[in-house]
Amino acid sequence: MSWIKRRETKTVWVGKVPIGSSHPIAVQSMTSTFTEDVPTTVAQIKELEKVGCEIVRVAVPSIDAARALRKIKEKVNIPLIADIHFDYKLALLSIEEGADCIRINPGNIGELWKVKEIVNLAGQKGISIRIGVNSGSLPKELLKKYGYPVPKALAEAALNYMKLFEDWGFTNMKFSLKGSDVKTTVIANELFAESSPYPLHIGITEAGTLLSGAVKSAVGIGILLYKGIGDTLRVSLTANPKEEVKVAYKILKALNLRERGVEVISCPTCGRCLVNVEELAKEVEERLEHIKKPLKVAVMGCAVNGPGEAKFADVGIAGAGGYFILFVKGKVIGKLSQEEALDRLVEEVEKLAGEEVGGV
Ligand code: SF4
């Protein structure tokens, strides 16, 4: 049970995945492939599915990309969101081609009648729309009013779109408000959340490379989640999108909001360490990334703290001179050579998880 009380929202569906306060916070990512390259895009989505991605967004910058959506959808198991900028016709085509949700920023679509056409078709097909409001594309009148993309301007833009869409009879929507920094994003989302019943997609835009992006995202997303805000999230990283999904689960887990997969506990190593813990811990993480069941695995360098930590994990290994001691559920299973240790540890974790090697 989480210690965080989530803001109450409506439920909106992206394909088979419900988004809203009565459902788990859904983890999203975005492909980095050319969408029209169907085999490569499908392969990347499959990899994302394997690490727990629940919804995937793909860029649709061309007619070819929009036409690829149907073929991609046939081959993957998670819902697809079409990411549209500027061209309303690409949004219409994406809806026709089976997108489960359309992500638009009405501020860069142009005249309102174009936005309305998208809304009408989404309504007819029963799919949801994510309305994205960004610092970079605020309506001119709001920029004039506030002089700068301050949080109030972002929240006001999103609330205006909300009213407009409701006036058009459309309520199947969720929102994202992204400023260029953590503070703007957090305050904008808080302001919007006070006045809207719709779910929020949260994230820190252009957060950076793996380490800096993960830290910035953990801080920004973490603050919002702690305040009960956020129904689906994407961690944006300049890295393999699989890393986005892994970081997302780590953030959710740190707040007891969701649990998935193996948590590897490893020691920082010190002058007592005679084995390569860093390499081993990385290999363990990679080889166990397909496991869904929440399990604790310890990789410890030596006998000082090693056996203690390893004992409290579901499966653990601790270096002891030239060999490793293997623990399962606190019991010593045996002494292993470095070569044997990794395979044996993976085998024991898979046994506990009840999952096959390479399973999803
Ligand atoms: S477990 Fe051993 S090797 Fe690792 S930090 Fe502690 S004392 Fe050093």
Boltz pocket constraint, residues with backbone or C-beta under 6 A from the ligand:
constraints:
  - pocket:
      binder: B
      contacts: [[A, 267], [A, 268], [A, 269], [A, 270], [A, 271], [A, 272], [A, 273], [A, 300], [A, 301], [A, 302], [A, 303], [A, 304], [A, 305], [A, 306]]
      max_distance: 6.0
